[in-house]
């Protein structure tokens, strides 16, 4: 499922950003699955988001990515941690 997180994993900047954002927005409620990061990234781009703008600090793009993550969680598109694991 999830793996050890090191500065080199996930390997791509967009995946590292999504990883950190999920830890913030969904605070330990999801398993970290790189294939799901790719799904979130594609949805973010289709919704009009831009990684270039986001990395330059665009609050509009940060908010859009947060909304994409929350919606994917609600639609069960992200692997949820089991309840007894979520409190760690």
Secondary structure, DSSP 8 states (H G I E B T S, - for coil): ------TTSS-SHHHHHHHHHHHHHSTT-B---HHHHHHHHHHHHHTT--HHHHHTT-HHHHHHHHHHHHHHHHTT-S-B--TTTTT-
